[in-house]
Amino acid sequence: MWGMKEYLTQAIVLGVRPIKESDKLADLYTRDLGRIEARIIGGQKILSKLAQHLDLLNLVTVRLIEKNNFTVADIMSEENFSGVKKDIESYRKARGVFSLIRSLLPKGVEDERLWQGLLRALRENNFNSGLFLKLLGYDPVSASCFQCSSKKVNHFFLRDQSFLCSLCHKNLSNDEKISLN
């Protein structure tokens, strides 16, 4: 038991992916620990009691065990934001914001303003990528296009963390850019 810590915190599910044969890895933004990845043992099994709570966008209360890495010990759904999930455009925008957070925010960085911004966006069904970029330290208001220096930026390119205007972003696939609209 040496070196093992236990945490109880709220979290927003940013993503989940399979690992190994039967486990999953959850990317969570927690209120108390910031962004973390936590293993869900047996999370891919059909009868997993934990996996059902780990849908993208869910607000959960999670009990974590930390010994080298985080493991989900218990989890309970608080809100599932079905309004966001049912609206295709809102869901797309939410995934874009979550992609920004997963790409730009290092693990273990806790930020109360970001936490409150995520909760507000989920509850009000209003995902403004520009606001989240600003919270993450990339202010689109003072940015210019990386390629042509235009001050009218409307896309953010994740790979090189640059802003692009409406003309210069056309050469990139939709997977590589986040719309600021």
C-alpha positions, -999 to 999 in steps of 0.1 A, spaced: 0 0 0 30 23 1 28 52 -24 -9 46 -32 -32 76 -31 -70 78 -34 -90 108 -48 -127 116 -51 -134 143 -76 -158 155 -103 -147 150 -139 -158 156 -174 -152 128 -198 -131 142 -227 -126 108 -244 -122 70 -239 -102 45 -260 -95 8 -257 -62 -4 -244 -50 -40 -240 -75 -68 -243 -103 -57 -220 -93 -23 -205 -101 12 -215 -82 45 -209 -104 75 -201 -92 111 -207 -108 132 -180 -107 168 -170 -111 167 -132 -120 196 -109 -92 188 -85 -64 172 -106 -68 189 -140 -65 167 -171 -56 131 -164 -58 97 -180 -72 69 -160 -73 31 -167 -107 13 -165 -99 -23 -157 -123 -45 -177 -139 -14 -193 -143 -32 -227 -163 -60 -212 -200 -60 -220 -210 -63 -183 -186 -36 -171 -203 -15 -145 -179 14 -150 -180 18 -187 -216 30 -190 -207 62 -171 -178 71 -193 -197 85 -223 -181 115 -239 -194 148 -223 -206 131 -191 -201 149 -158 -192 122 -133 -180 118 -98 -150 94 -99 -129 77 -72 -94 73 -85 -65 52 -72 -30 65 -80 0 42 -79 23 51 -108 -8 58 -129 -45 65 -122 -71 37 -121 -108 43 -119 -120 25 -88 -156 37 -89 -177 62 -109 -211 77 -108 -228 98 -135 -241 132 -125 -252 148 -158 -251 134 -193 -260 166 -213 -283 148 -237 -293 181 -253 -257 186 -265 -254 149 -276 -287 151 -296 -278 183 -315 -252 173 -342 -238 208 -345 -234 213 -307 -219 178 -304 -194 187 -332 -184 219 -315 -181 202 -281 -158 176 -296 -137 204 -311 -133 221 -277 -124 187 -261 -98 182 -289 -83 215 -280 -81 206 -244 -66 172 -250 -40 186 -275 -30 218 -257 -34 212 -220 -7 191 -203 -18 164 -179 -20 175 -142 -27 212 -149 -57 222 -128 -75 254 -138 -107 265 -120 -116 289 -149 -113 262 -174 -134 238 -152 -162 265 -148 -160 273 -185 -165 236 -195 -195 232 -171 -211 264 -184 -206 254 -220 -221 220 -214 -251 233 -194 -258 262 -218 -250 241 -249 -227 269 -261 -192 259 -272 -171 289 -283 -137 276 -294 -123 311 -293 -131 314 -256 -115 281 -248 -84 290 -268 -82 322 -248 -85 302 -215 -57 279 -228 -34 309 -235 -41 313 -273 -61 346 -277 -77 347 -312 -85 384 -308 -48 394 -310 -38 367 -335 -30 369 -372 -30 343 -399 2 322 -398 4 321 -436 -7 355 -449 -8 377 -417 -45 386 -421 -60 398 -388 -93 380 -396 -86 345 -383 -114 320 -381 -96 286 -377 -70 272 -353 -46 245 -367 -38 220 -339 -7 204 -353 14 236 -352 -8 257 -329 -14 285 -354 -43 306 -365 -55 307 -401 -78 329 -421 -108 318 -442 -86 315 -474 -55 298 -460 -74 271 -440 -89 255 -471 -58 233 -478 -62 215 -445 -85 186 -436 -113 192 -411 -95 168 -387 -66 192 -384 -84 224 -377 -109 239 -352 -134 265 -364 -136 296 -343 -172 302 -353 
